[in-house]
Amino acid sequence: MNQLDILRESLGQCDEILLDALLMRNRIVEDIMVYKEANDIPILQPEQEAKQREWLNRRMEGKRHKDEVTAVFEEITRNSKKIQARKLFDYNIVLIGFMGAGKSTISDFLRTVFAMEVVEMDQIIAEREGMFETYGEEYFRNLETELLIEMQSKSNVVISCGGGVPMRERNVVEMKKNGRVVLLTAKPETILNRVKDNHDRPLLEGNKNVSFIGDLMEKRREKYQAAADIVIETDGKDKLEICEELVHRLRALDAQE
């Protein structure tokens, strides 16, 4: 056996060690999820990820290939998050609510803590904005419905809906075919505070006051609540608290079925 063969054999042995370690690590990730649920420990613990990053930085200080090793560990962490998400949810999470209720903030946080894919419906529909002018509102609304149908072939996706999406009964039917619908709510005063400096809300331009927002929210309230599997109030809560409540409430709902 020449030197190259010896080196390749050593590399293969390293791969075997890595593979066994990764399989063991993934099993431990699942065991941790089971333990947390059995002992009513919060699922979301971002501080643990920060500790892991600090540990890795200390271990790699002054060592060769620091960037490459860090990149591998980042991918390992991302896949651990996906394992957690798959164990928690075998369906999509559909976020609905009035503008400024926190849908984008919460969907981004779920992407961070669970490595979940996020679909911002407004963003995708905006890419077809010209079609609204050309074909009219009905065509535009049909695009929303078609996107919800498309999402039914996926799971572990967070779908953040525009404020008007749940107003169409067909959309609610499609949401529920492979998703749990989560309604995020807030007081009109909270909504105003969140959107007052935002100029990407045509419906509110020139109407940024508590009275107008409250009236519009009331008009939508009945259909929003009828669509929702769970309702979460976001006033006075940070994104970690909201997401922890979301996970807990969805798991409790799943346990009933």
Disulfide bonds with the S-S distance in Angstrom:
none
